[in-house]
């Protein structure tokens, strides 16, 4: 398939066959995707070591610094997850290595190779672009002159442009009917929207005022500090001064220029949200320059070699202690598995469309349906699809209740051009339709609660330690009051003191805030689900359901309450 802007076609084009081949030898695709990132991260560390060796740093010191860099927070994280930045940093370091080789003597072929790497890097991720001015300024004194420069430049531009050819793979995948396609890469408008990341155009501006710039600078310094930690800072403080004194080496200042370029980029575009990624190359380049300085002082005072080696081992150990828990928090995040487990709660037909915003939950649900084959008839689509057109074909679509943060009722109204009907589709799920949704409950009756609000139906599903309740409400007249809803369990017919409440489920607004009572249409049926866990059927005899408002003083004003009592035949409605 294809991914979000800017498409990162090189990552997808190379990663897809690698994951497929790993799958053939028994490696799960989830692990294979992470291993693909690990390959590039390991390659990046190797390139750092080679660059240090090219800069006359002794092998042991170069290897030690390579390990230190590999254990920095963002480097380790991006070596562990299926993200595009390990390939980005590899291409960036490869370009820097080629520049170092050209320092030893100009070669047209080597220069064209650099142009290809730069093209591939910019096509892969635009975060490569800040490096282009550094490369141009650095190589200008080394380039040929006159007609030879024009000839070399024309070919170099063509080769640089060839680096964008992987974008054809996006069109190919979409044309071949890949199941997972972001946006519309088959149309010119859709293709350029992905290419230029128009979806994120609001993040591509200069700071609006000095306060935004100061806030961004503070955040960036904080992130870089978390990368170095105090032990890494000590290493830099020890080595950096000796690298920046006479005799000056152009190679050292190449990495200083790289740091400056990316710090300026971070300052100019603070809303891009790329500070963590920028910190990778800033920290890496700083360690390289510091390594050159440490090598200088160690050549002068031989006894420092062993001390520096012990210091680097200590820094590496401290990086493991601090960063490993952060990496494990990400790689062992259970939210994806939880999203898959929630599929069992979705009350949807065998063939249904599910809107899951692009992100971890979307990946998990797509993996479950397309790789593991769970609910193969369910089509998982992301937020950037043409939803008005889809709702013309599918009367009802489904989404997670927690997608309300960014993709809630207002978002749907804005995207569709009208307010859709919304109702619960099981615990954690919402049904959205252009037509009124029917009640899927075991019991139907009309029971007045108060203020023209009625209960129209209900279902109680009891497990060993869980109770699932579905309540369907309607109103005979619109109200401006937003009521909260509740389900309470007890062994007594009237709860007088809090200790008599066995368990409860309260929603600030129906369907976990998706359908506040003030938005209900006349006679529209709105169903909502409540789930109460860690409760046995023997723990309670009564079920109470109703609505209330909360006063500013912390008091609750109950609109009404409906009661059921358990008897030999199940749950019986208590009519007052």
Secondary structure, DSSP 8 states (H G I E B T S, - for coil): ---STT--HHHHHHHHHHHHHHHHTT--HHHHHHHHHHHHHHHHHHHHHHHHHHTT--HHHHHHHHHHHHTSHHHHHHTTSS-THHHHHHHHHHHHHHHHHHHTS--HHHHHHHHHHHHHHHHH-GGGTHHHHHHHHHHHTTS--THHHHHHHHHHHHHHHHTTTTHHHHHHHHHTT-S---S-TTSHHHHHHHHTTGGGGGGSS--SSHHHHHHHHHHHHHHHHHHHHHHHHHHHHHHHHHHSSSS--HHHHHHHHHHHHHHHHHHH-GGGS-HHHHHHHHHHHHHHHHHHHHHHHHHHSTTHHHHHHHHHHHHHHHHHHHHHHHHHHHHT-THHHHHHHGGGG----SSEEEE--TTHHHHHHHHHHHTS-TTTTEEEE-TTS-HHHHHHH-SEEEEEGGGHHHHSHHHHHHHHSS--EEEE-STTEEEEESS------SEEEEEEEETTEEEEEEEEEE-SSEEEEEEEEEESS--S---EEEEEEESSSS--SGGGEEEEEEESSTTTTTS-GGG--TT--EEEEEEEES--GGG-SEEEEEEEEE-TTS-EEEEEEEEEEEETTEEEEE--
